[in-house]
Amino acid sequence: MLALPSLELARAQRHKKPLLSCRTTSLQIAAAAIQAATMESSAIHITIDATQATTLPHQTLLSGILQLGRSSKVPVVVEAIVPAGKEAASWWMAEGALVVTLHGTRDAIKRHMSYVVSEAIAHGIEVGAEPLDIQTAQDAEWLAATTGLSFVRLQPREKMSDMHEYVKAIRVPVIAGALHLTPKKSRDLVTAGCQGLTIGVELDEAFTAGIRTALRDRSVIEPARYLSYGGTAVRELVRSHYHYFHP
């Protein structure tokens, strides 16, 4: 089933179990992540990073992930992170993304936010922001006054005390992004007030490692089986992150 991020982030906050966001440009990885969430009976947030190159056309990628979400037994949020601008945001909204997140500098996001929010209301979807130049808690305060913003994506700070101050200043749900989340880092981010956690590069690494394992097995000769090894590795990775908070 498809779901809106505001509902799932609110649920995550109530249960103190963060919403897991899988940032990818791969339909196979997205499918494996949703399968893992289903095994854990938990919601999942699939994030298409439209700021990066994709092997599939954007329309095909989004359509495939939306279909996976509709047929899923667990809530699936489908987000597109796009360069801050009217054209990109409008295209993804028209194609059916449940949330569009503006990626860019504070000035670029501010310049386009009102238009994107008004368009999002018309489409019945939500809007996020991923500012690239937040250096202090004061830099983040304008986000708290931004009408129609459902959540903010923020890279973790070196000191968790700083992260806590950022989250307090923003005052809307925060999804933290990090490379190679460990159980301790994940728990620290939740303690700092983050309602969502992101994994991205780890998904690619797991998928590639699974395929390399298949290549070493001389009995594997069907191309589809190579992909199945990659999917298995992704499922195991995603399930391990759920177990940080869902023992």
C-alpha positions in Angstrom: 0.0 0.0 0.0 1.2 3.5 -0.7 1.5 5.9 2.2 2.3 9.6 2.8 5.5 10.4 4.8 3.9 12.6 7.4 1.8 9.7 8.6 4.7 7.3 8.7 7.1 9.8 10.3 4.5 10.6 13.0 4.0 6.8 13.7 7.8 6.4 13.8 8.1 9.2 16.4 5.3 7.7 18.6 6.9 4.2 18.6 10.5 5.5 18.7 11.3 3.3 15.8 12.6 5.4 12.8 11.2 5.2 9.3 13.9 3.6 7.1 14.6 5.4 3.9 16.3 3.5 1.1 17.9 6.0 -1.4 18.4 4.4 -4.8 18.2 4.6 -8.5 17.7 0.9 -9.0 14.3 -0.9 -9.4 15.9 -4.2 -8.3 17.2 -2.7 -5.1 13.9 -1.0 -4.4 12.0 -4.3 -4.9 14.4 -6.1 -2.5 14.0 -3.4 0.1 10.2 -3.6 0.0 10.5 -7.4 0.3 12.6 -6.9 3.4 10.1 -4.5 4.9 7.3 -6.9 4.2 9.3 -9.7 6.0 9.6 -7.3 9.0 6.0 -6.1 8.8 7.3 -2.5 8.8 6.8 0.6 6.7 9.5 1.6 4.3 10.4 4.8 2.5 11.8 4.4 -1.1 13.7 7.4 -2.3 14.5 7.9 -5.9 17.6 10.2 -6.2 16.8 12.1 -9.4 19.9 14.2 -8.8 21.9 11.2 -10.0 22.1 9.4 -13.3 19.8 6.4 -13.6 20.0 3.4 -15.9 16.2 3.3 -16.4 14.2 6.3 -17.6 12.8 8.2 -14.7 9.2 7.5 -15.8 9.9 3.7 -16.0 11.7 3.7 -12.6 8.9 5.6 -10.8 6.2 3.6 -12.4 7.8 0.4 -11.4 8.3 1.5 -7.8 4.8 2.8 -7.5 3.5 -0.6 -8.7 5.6 -2.4 -6.1 4.2 0.0 -3.5 0.6 -0.5 -4.5 0.9 -4.3 -4.3 2.8 -4.3 -1.0 1.2 -5.4 2.3 3.2 -2.8 4.2 3.1 1.0 3.9 5.5 2.3 1.2 6.4 6.0 0.8 7.7 6.8 -2.7 9.8 10.0 -2.8 11.7 11.8 -5.6 14.6 14.0 -4.6 14.9 16.6 -7.4 17.1 19.6 -8.1 15.3 22.7 -6.6 13.3 24.1 -9.5 9.7 24.3 -10.8 10.1 22.1 -13.9 11.6 19.0 -12.2 9.2 19.2 -9.3 6.2 19.6 -11.5 7.2 16.6 -13.7 7.6 14.2 -10.8 4.4 15.3 -9.2 2.5 14.8 -12.4 4.0 11.3 -12.8 2.7 10.2 -9.4 5.5 10.6 -6.8 3.9 10.8 -3.3 6.5 13.3 -2.1 8.9 15.6 -3.9 12.0 16.8 -2.1 13.8 19.9 -3.3 17.6 19.4 -3.3 19.9 22.5 -3.4 21.1 25.6 -1.6 18.9 27.4 0.8 18.3 30.2 -1.6 17.3 27.9 -4.4 14.9 26.0 -2.2 13.4 29.2 -0.8 12.9 30.6 -4.4 10.8 27.7 -5.5 9.2 26.4 -2.3 5.9 28.4 -2.5 5.2 27.3 -6.1 6.1 23.6 -5.4 3.9 23.5 -2.2 0.9 25.0 -4.1 1.3 22.4 -6.8 1.8 19.6 -4.3 -1.5 20.6 -2.6 -3.3 20.4 -5.9 -1.8 16.9 -6.5 -2.5 15.7 -2.9 1.1 15.0 -2.2 3.8 16.3 0.2 7.0 18.3 0.0 10.4 17.8 1.6 13.7 19.8 1.5 17.3 18.8 1.4 19.4 22.0 1.9 23.1 21.6 1.1 24.5 24.6 2.9 23.2 24.2 6.5 26.3 25.0 8.7 24.7 26.1 12.0 21.4 25.7 13.9 20.6 29.3 12.9 20.9 28.4 9.3 18.2 25.8 9.8 15.7 28.1 11.5 14.0 29.3 8.3 12.8 25.8 7.7 10.6 25.9 10.8 8.7 28.8 9.2 8.4 27.2 5.8 4.7 26.6 5.2 3.8 23.2 3.7 7.1 21.4 4.5 6.6 17.8 5.6 10.2 17.0 6.5 13.8 17.9 6.1 16.7 15.7 5.0 19.8 16.5 6.8 23.3 15.1 6.9 24.4 14.1 10.4 26.9 16.4 12.2 30.1 15.1 13.8 28.7 15.9 17.3 25.3 14.5 18.1 24.8 17.5 20.4 25.0 19.7 17.3 22.5 17.4 15.5 20.1 17.8 18.4 20.3 21.6 18.1 19.7 21.4 14.4 16.6 19.2 14.9 15.2 21.6 17.5 15.7 24.6 15.2 14.0 22.9 12.2 10.9 21.9 14.2 9.6 19.6 11.4 10.5 15.9 11.1 14.1 15.2 10.2 15.3 12.3 8.1 19.0 11.8 8.6 21.3 10.6 5.9 24.5 8.8 6.7 27.1 6.5 5.1 27.3 3.0 6.7 24.9 3.4 9.6 26.0 1.4 12.6 23.6 0.4 15.5 25.2 3.0 17.7 25.0 5.8 15.1 21.4 4.9 14.3 20.4 5.1 18.0 22.3 8.3 18.5 20.5 9.9 15.6 17.1 8.8 16.9 18.1 10.1 20.4 19.0 13.5 18.7 15.4 13.7 17.4 15.5 12.2 13.9 12.4 10.3 12.9 13.9 8.8 9.8 17.2 7.2 8.8 18.6 6.9 5.3 20.8 4.2 3.7 22.0 4.5 0.2 25.6 3.6 -0.8 25.4 0.5 1.4 22.5 -0.8 -0.8 24.7 -0.5 -3.9 27.6 -2.2 -2.1 25.4 -5.1 -0.9 23.8 -5.6 -4.4 27.2 -5.6 -6.1 28.7 -7.9 -3.5 25.9 -10.4 -4.0 26.5 -10.4 -7.7 30.2 -11.0 -7.2 29.4 -14.0 -5.1 27.2 -15.4 -7.9 30.0 -14.8 -10.4 32.4 -17.0 -8.3 29.8 -19.8 -8.4 30.4 -21.7 -11.7 27.1 -23.4 -11.4 25.3 -20.1 -11.9 24.8 -19.4 -15.6 21.4 -17.7 -15.8 21.6 -13.9 -15.7 18.5 -13.6 -13.6 20.2 -15.7 -10.8 23.0 -13.1 -10.6 20.3 -10.4 -9.9 18.7 -12.7 -7.3 22.0 -13.0 -5.4 22.2 -9.2 -5.3 18.5 -8.9 -4.2 19.2 -11.4 -1.4 22.1 -9.3 -0.2 20.0 -6.2 -0.1 17.2 -7.9 1.8 19.6 -9.0 4.4 21.1 -5.6 4.8 17.7 -3.8 5.1 16.5 -6.4 7.6 19.6 -5.9 9.7 18.8 -2.1 9.9 15.2 -2.9 11.1 16.7 -5.1 13.8 18.5 -2.1 15.3 15.1 -1.0 16.5 12.7 -3.9 15.8 14.3 -6.8 17.6 
